[in-house]
Structure formats: C-alpha cells, structure tokens
Amino acid sequence: MIIDGKKMAEEIKNSLKDEVSKIGKKIRLAVIQVGKNPVTEKFLEQKKLFGGAVGIDVRMYELPENVSTNQLREKLAEIVHIKENTGVIIQLPLPKQINPHTKLFGVGVNTQYILDGIIPEKDPDMLSSKSIGLFSSGRSKILPPIVGAIKYIFDRNNVDVKGKQVTVIGAGKLVGKPVATWLINQGAAVTIIDENTIDPTLHTMGADILISGVGEPNLITADMIKDGVIAIDCGTSEANGKVVGDLDPKIADKASLFTPVPGGVGPLTVAMLFKNLVELAKKS
C-alpha cells in the first residue's frame, strides 16, 4: 500500500483551519532562511501555501549566504522577541561557514547554538536543546514534526510499533535521532544505521519497519529488505532535477506500507509543523 501523504495533509489542513478560526487571534510563523537551496525552496513553498490555506501568516526573514554565526544569532534573538511571531523556525541546512569544523550527532555545533536561541514556547520544529530534552523525557505536549507525521501514518494504518524490529537509517537531528527516541519510548527494538555500520543489509533485511532519513538517492534497494516491510522514506535529495528519496521506488512492490518521495512523509511533516504551531498559540 502506497501512502498518500498529500491526502492526509489535507485532512489535517481542514481540521486546523477550523481550530485557527476558533482561536480568535492572529498566528504567525517566522521562517529564517539563510541563502538559497533548491530542495529547501520546495519545502518553503509548501509551508507558505499551507499557512495561507489555514489562516496562518508565514513571514519570511531572508539572510545572506555569508552571514556569520554571531550575526545570525543576533538576528534570531530579535525575531524571537517580536510578540507577533507565534513560532520561529530556521530552515536547515545552514551554510558551511556556520559550522566549519566540529559536528555533534550529525549537526554542526554552531547550528545547535543557533537553534538554542529559540525558546520552547516558540519552537514548533522542536530543535532547540530545551525542546529536545522535554520530548526525550516525555514531558512535551507536542512532537517533532517528522515524528508526528510517522505517528499519524501508523495510527491511520493500525501499526503498533511495540516489540517490532525497527531499523532507522541515519542518526541526524532532523529524522534519525527524534524518530529513534520516540520508537524506543514506544517499546520498539531499534537499530540505528550510520556511516560506521559495517554491514547495513544485515539490519535492513531483518527489519519489520524501515525508516530512512539520510538524503542519498536510492540508498536502499528492494533486495535489501524483506517482503511485507513497512518502509518509511523521510530522505530528500535532488537527482537529475527531481526531488527523490532514500528508498528505491521498487520497494513499494515488496512493502506492506510505503511512503513515496515526493508526496509521502513530506506534506505530513509540514502539516504537523503547523499543528504544533497552533498548539503553541493556544498556550501563549
């Protein structure tokens, strides 16, 4: 079964439109974009369209590619303190000069320093250290958008992850780490594959559920998974002018559930971002 993420996102959109009208106050998402990126441009367009459809203002703050770490942090502080900005997100990845050397868990240390400038009360992406801590300890009222998207798919298709063998490909901050954290908290047996894994196929073949978020075209092929696997593709990259995922589309023939790229997890993740924003607006 191929999951129609666009259709599910429309369901959430209709629900949020009613919620926004009932809240009775203006909600604004501030988006900080540094430089230009052809893949992220598509996601930004989705966010603008979704926000407009549900009655939420999406305000863009565009900064030059060569902005320094300190300049970016100062501008972020200014944007966060604008009362009208209900939520603030930073479009990742950031340019190379922000993180010239050190990385921690797949994210540049300076990138985390920037993200930590967003207070949890205005962090619908849940990427600041405080938000991550609340989520990891089960104290957060909202989920990271990618986790919310996967949970929505599983709930709609009666997928219970407890006791399942789950292989997560990639240990990045945007997908791998939050997804693995949530799965472990739900009682799944989780294996994380990264660039140091000697034989990835050993782990992909035994997986009941496979979730990938690396951003490498067709990284996982049909001969690397078993029949009936639940295959969730959260990876996006560009190949020959098209946005593609980590999973070879032929996997859909063997999988019991398969999310395509584009049109699978992506639209749902955008929907969950705005769902989080509405929840934050209710509390502010």
N, C-alpha and C positions, 0 to 999 in steps of 0.2 A: 504494500500500500504506500503510495506516494503522498506525503503530507502537503496540503495546500496552505502554506503559511500566510499567503495573502488573504485568503478567505477567513482564516481565524483572526487575523489582524483587523479585518473589517468588523467582526463581531465585537471585538474589544473597543474599536473606534466608536461604534454606535452606543455602547454602554457608557463610555467616557464622556461622550457628547452630552448625554443626559446628566451625568454627575457634575460636569463643569457648569452647566446652566443652573443647577440647584445650589451650587456653592455660593453663587451670587457675588463673586469678586473676581477681578482680573488675575489671570495666571500667566506668568511669563517664564519661558525657558531661555536663559542666556547661553549662547554657544560661542566658545572661543576657538577660533580657527587660526592656526599658525602656518602660513604658506599654503601651497596647493598640492593636492594629491588626487589623481583620477579615480581611485577606488573610494576614498572617503567622500569625495564630491557627491557620489551617488547616494551615500548614506545621509549626507547633509540635506540633499534634496528630499529624501523620504521624510526626514524629520520636519522640514518646513511644511510639506504637504499634509502630514498627519496632524501637526499642530493646528494648522489653519482649519482642517476639517472638524476638529473637536472644540474649536473656540479658544485655543491657547496661542498667545503671541510667542513667536520664535524670533529672538533678537540676536543677530549675528555681530560678533566682535572680531574683525579680521586684523591680524597682526602680521608684520613682515616675516619672511622666512629666516632672516638673520637676527631676530630678536634674541637678546641674551637671557640667561636663566633669571637673573635678578630683575630685569625689565618685565619679564613675563609674570613673575611672582607679584610684583608691584601692581601691574595692571589687573591681575586676578583679584587681589585684595580690594581694589577699587570696585570691580564689577560685583563681587560677593556682597559688598556693603550697600549696594543700591537696593533700596527697600522693594522696589517694583520687581526685581528679579527673584521669582519664587524658587527657581533652581538654576544651578550653574554647571555646565559640563565643558570639558576640554576635549576637543576632537583629537584622538590619537591616531597614528604615532606622531610625536613631536620631532622636529628637525634634529639632525645628528649633533649639532653643536651644543644642544641642551645636555646631551649625555655622551661626551667624547670618549669616556673610558669605561667606568665601572657599571656593571649591571647586577641586580639582585632579583632572583626569581623571575628572570626574563624581562624585567623592566628597569630602565635606567634609574639610578639613584636620584638624579636631578628631576626626572619625571615624577617620581614619587613625592619629592619635595614640593613640586608644583601642585600636584593633586591634593596634597595635605593642606593646601590653602583653602580648600572648600569645606565648610562646616557641614556636619551630618544633616542638619536641618535644611540644607540647600543642595544635597548631594544625591540626585536621583540615579546617577550612574554607580554609586556606591564604590568609589575607587580611592577615597581617602583612607588613611590608616585607621582612623576612628570608626569609619563606616564598616570597614573590613572586620575590625575587632568585634563590633556589635553583631554582624552577620555570623561570624565564625562561632561566637558563643551562644547563638540562638536568641539574642536579645533585640534583633532588628525587626521592625514591623513590615519592612519591605525587603525584597530580594534583589540581588544584582540582575539587571535586565536579561542577560543571557540565561541565568538560572530560572528566572520567571518564565521565559519562553519555553525552555525544555520542560519545566514542570507543567505548563499549560498543555503541551503536546501529550505528555504522559497521562495527565488527568483525563483528557478528552478520549484517550485510547485505552484507558484502564490498564496502564502499565504500572506495576508495583515493582520498585527497584530493590526492595528489601531482600537480601540473600542472593541477588543476581551478581554474576561476574561482569563487571563493567571495566572496559579499557578506555582511558582518557588519553588522547594523543595530544601532547603539548602541555607544558606546565606554566603557560603565560598568565599574566594578571587578568586579561580580559575574558578568557574562556577556561583554560585548564584548571587553574587554582580554585576559582569560585565554584566551578562545577564539581570538582573532586571533593571539595569541602562539604558541599550540600549532599552529595551522594553518600559520603561516609556518615554524615549525620542522619541520613535516612536508612542506614543499615545495609548498604551495598558493599560488596567486596571489590575494592577499587585498585586498579593497577594504572600507574601513570607512565606513559612512554615519552621520553625526550631524546635529545640528540646523543645521550650517553647510553641508551639502551642497545645492547649488542644484537639481539635478535627480536625485532618488533613483531614479526609474524607469529612467533611463539605465543604472544599475548593477544594479538588480534584474532587468531584462529579460535581461541577458547572463550571469546567474549560473547555474552548474551546481549550486551549493549555496547556499542562502539560510538564514542563521541570524539570528534576531531576539531581542533581549533588552531591549526598551525599556520595556514595561509600559504600552502605549497600545492600547486595544481596537481590533481590526480595522484596524491601521495599514497593513498590506499586503493588497491585494485581488488577486483572481485575474487581473485584466487587467494587473497589474504584473510578472508572472512568465511564463517560457516553459514550454511543455509538457515534462514529464519532469524538472523541477527536484526536487532533494532539499530539502525545506522543513522546517527545524527551528525550532520555536517555543519559545523559552525565556522569553517575556514573560508576566507575570501581572498582572492588574488586576481591578478589580471593576466590573461594569456591570449595572445592574438587579438587584442582589442576587446575581449569579453571578460566579464566577471565570472570566475569559476570557483569551485570548491576543492576541498582536500580529497573528497571521495570520488572515484570514478563512477559516472552515472550508471554504468553497467551493474553496479552493486544493487541497484533497485530491483533487478530481476531475482536476486537471492534473498533480499531482506524482507522481513515481515512489516517493518516500517522504515521509510527512507525520506529524509528531508533533502530536497534538491537545492542547488545554488545556481542562480538566484531563485527567490520565491519560497524558500523554506523557513529557516530559523530567522533570517534577516528581518523580514517585515514584522514578525512577532517580537523580536528584540526591541525594535523601535516602539511598538505598541506598549511593551512593558516599561520602557523608559517613561512614557507619558503617564502610564498608570501609577508609577512611583511618584511622579511629579504631582499628580492630583492628590495622592495620599499626604504628601508633604504640605500641600496647600491647605488641606483640611486642618492640619495641626498648627499652622502658622497664625 
